């Protein structure tokens, strides 16, 4: 009698389909402050982002302007937790980011209009993470490879802030508190 192979769905999937390099990519294309305002008053950086999941290009320079500060925070969160639509009161790549507040979990959120780009992120094991687009394309990669991409992303956003004029902070205490909490969580997650 042949030996029965015992494996969970992840292990069986990985045996059938070897991990392929470059089946998931996320990177910043460019960064800018809103053209309608002045640099000191725009609290959140914007830019264009390239995302590829499997063979599908989910986002590129022609798709939409993204509030990359919000995207960076949400990507940092996804390094240790699963993500599905609506988890952060916004999309992973939100278009707008003009409202700062605390969500139902008392975590800071950056939100705006309902336009943005989303996909699902699932931690399969302690070493593997899966990204699945709305069209069903998926990519599995090592968490360490994903972490490097996210760190590259957020480091570029932070460098952009450091090379820009100082921000004029909100006068409203609630909004100021949420803004300060965003950067506190950002630094905590980045330095894990």
URPEFEN-V187781 format. One line per field, one symbol per residue. ss: DSSP state (H for helix, E for strand, C for the rest). psi: psi as a letter, one per 40 degrees, with the letter a starting at -180 (. if undefined). A space follows every 10 residues. Layout:
BEGIN
ss=???
psi=???
END
This chain:
BEGIN
ss=CCCCCCCCHH HHHHHHCCCC CCCEEEEEEE EECCCCCCCC CCCCCEEEEE EEECCEEEEC CCCCCEEHHH HHHHHHHHCC CCECCCCCCC CCEECCCCEE EECCCCCEEE ECCCCEECCE EEECCCCEEE EECCCCCEEE EEHHHHHHHH HHHHHHHHHH HHCCCCCCCC CCHHHHHHHH HHHHHHHHHH CC
psi=hihhhhiidd ddddddhihh ifehihihdi iiihdeiidd ehdhiiaiih hhhbehhdia eecihigddd dddddddede iihihedfea idgidigehh ahaeefiiih ibiehahiih hhhdaeeiih hhideeiihh ihdddddddd dddddddddd ddeiiiihii dhdddddddd dddddddddd e.
END
